[in-house]
Amino acid sequence: MSGQARALTDSLSYDIATTATSLSFDEAFTLHHRAVFRTACAVVRDAALAEDVTQEVFLRLYRNLDSTPGEELLRAWLLRVTLNVARNALRGQTRSMVRDNEYHRSARADGWFATSTEENYKRRMEIEEARRTLDKIKEPMRSCLLLKQQGLSYREIASTLSVKETNVGSLIARGRKEFARVYGKIGGRR
């Protein structure tokens, strides 16, 4: 090849390389959405979860648009991310199912689940009574009671509710007293 021809081809390839711009997010989404969704469906075998995976993949693309590979490798990058996100979603579902099953097993062992319909109804009514009672307790006593029941310390309750830490103890005590008084009236115990 002559020197002029080589210079011409070099300049053409440089011109083509500099004029070839990367895809915009919208173009990448339009071109690759279907492939990403199909890949996610193949892995998770659930259309709703596959939609979530697809959304997460394109969210990652949007966040990292400047650092993603060029147009020629974008599809491979998207599919690799899809596989990783889909596998993580399956792992999360598995962990969630294990936690739920363990909770139900321990709840049954502790007697949380009533065995008969009558016991179930009675328990639901007691829970509803307690909810109605809580609704009648004024703020911030109600919130203090609920947060203390959740295991928060006085300091955590104070910062959550924006009250003085020194007032939390008295609010909880007054809330408990009010709960017992109102619960007795609602439940017919007085």
N, C-alpha and C positions, 0 to 999 in steps of 0.2 A: 504494500500500500504506500502510496506516495505521501510525502510530508504534508501536502495541502489537504489530501483526502483525510489523513489522520487528524489534522487540526480541525477540519470541518466536522467530522464525526464526534470528536471530543467536545467541541463547542455545542453541538446539537444535544449530546447526552447531558451536558451540564445545564443547558437551557431547559430540557425536559425535566431534569431533576429539580431545578429551582422553581419551575412553574407548577409542578405537581404539589398541590397543597394537601394537607391532611383533611380527612373528613370532618365535618362538623358533627356535633352530637346528634342532631336530628337525622342527618344522613346515615350515620352509623346505626342509629336505632332502627330506621326504616329498613336498612339492608340486612341487619343481623337479628332482629327481634324474633322472627320465626324460628331460626336455628337455635337460638338460646332457649326459647320456650320449649321446643321439642326435646332438646337435650335435658333440660330440667325435668320434663315429664317422664322421660325415659329413666331417670335416676330415682325420682321421688314417687312416681306412679300415683300422683294426686294432682289434679289440675289446679286446685286452689293453692296448694303449696308451691306448685311450679310457677304460678303467677307471682307469688311472693319472692321466690328465688330470682325470677327474671327481673323483677323490680329492683332487688338488691344488686344484681349484676350491673344493670344500667345506671344505678345510683353510683356505684363504684367507678364506672366508666366516666360518668359526669364529673366526679370529684377528681379523677386522675387523668383527665383528657390530655393534658400537656405531657404527661409522662408515659402514656401508653405507646405501644409500638406503632409503626407506620401502618398505612392502609393495607399493605399486603399481609401483615401479621396480626392485624386487629381481630379477625375472626377466630384465629387460633387462641389468642389471648382471652377473648370473651368466652370461648368454650371451656378453656382451662379454669377460668374464674367461676363459670357456671357449675362445673363439676365440683369444685371445692365448696362453693356455697351450698349446693344441693346436699353434699355429704354432711356438711355441718348441720344443715337443717334436719336431716335424718337422725343424726346423733342427738340433737336437741330433743326431737320427738321421743326417741328411745329413753333418754334420761327423764323426760317428763312423765312418760308412762310408768317407768320404774318408781319414781317418786309418788305418783298417784296410787299405784298398787300398794306400795309400802304404807302410805297414809291410811288407805282403806283397811289394810290388814291390822294395823295398830289400833285404828279407831274401833274396829269390831272387837278386838281383844280387850280394849278398855271399856267396852259397853256403850260406845257412842251411838251405834246404830241399833235402833229398837228392832226386836224380832217380830213383833206382831203389829198389825195395822192399828190397833187401839193404842199401843204404846207409841207408835209413830205419830199418831194424831195428837196424843197428849203432849209429846215432846215439842211438836210444832206449835201448839197453843202456848206452851210455856215460853218458847222463844219469842213468839209474837207479843206476849204480855210484857216480857222484858224490853222489847223494842219500844212498845208504847210508853213504858215507864221512862226509858231513856229520853224519848222525845219530849217528855214533860219537864225534864231537868234543864235548868237554864245554863247558858254558856257563861263562863268557861268551865264550870264544874263538870258538865257532860264530857267535854273534850279531855279534861284532865283524867276523868275516870277511864275513858276509852284508851287513852295513851298509856296510862299506868297498867291497864289490863293487857296491853300489847307488850309490856315488859320494859318500857322506857324509864330512865332514871328521872329524878326531879329536875336535874339540869337540862336533860334533853327535852322534857315537857316544857320547861320554861322557855327554852330557845325556840321550840316549835310554835308555841302559842303567844310568844312575845309578852310574857308576864314575868314578874319577879320570881326568882327561884324560892325565895322565902315564903311566897304565897301559895306555892303548889301544894304543899302538905295540907294546909287548911282547906284549900279548894277541893282536894280529894276527900278529906274527911267530911266536909259539908255535903259533897256530892253523894257519898255513900249513905249518909244519914237521910238525905232527901230521897234517894233511890229506895231505901227500905220503907220510908213513910209512904211514898206514892205507890210502890209495888204492893204494899199491904192493902191499900184502898182499891186498886184495880183488880187484884187477885181475889178480893173478898176475904182477906185474911184478918180483917179487923172487925 
